[in-house]
Amino acid sequence: MSRDPFRRVSSDASTAEFPGSLTTRERQIIEAYATHGTFKGAARAVCLSEHTVADYIKAARKKAGVQESVVLVARYLMETEAA
C-alpha cells in the first residue's frame, strides 16, 4: 500500500484558502525553493539560514494541508498560475 503524497494532512478551513493564507515572506520562500530546488539554495537567495527556510516551508505545508515540500511547490505554482 503506497501513500498518496497529494493527500491533505487536515481538512480544516485554512487549507481551502491556500494560497491566499500565505504570508508574503512564505510566498517569497516557496518561490525561491522552487527556483533553487534546495533549502540551502533558497536560503542563500533570501538571505536566511537553511533552518529558517525549513521553518517557513513547514508552516506553508501545514497551511496547504500537504506533507511534502515538492507537493507544496507544485500546488502553489498551479494555484497561482490559475489565478
Secondary structure, 3 states (H helix, E strand, C coil): CCCCCCCCCCCCHHHHHCCCCCCHHHHHHHHHHHHHCCHHHHHHHHCCCHHHHHHHHHHHHHHHCCCCHHHHHHHHHHHHHHC
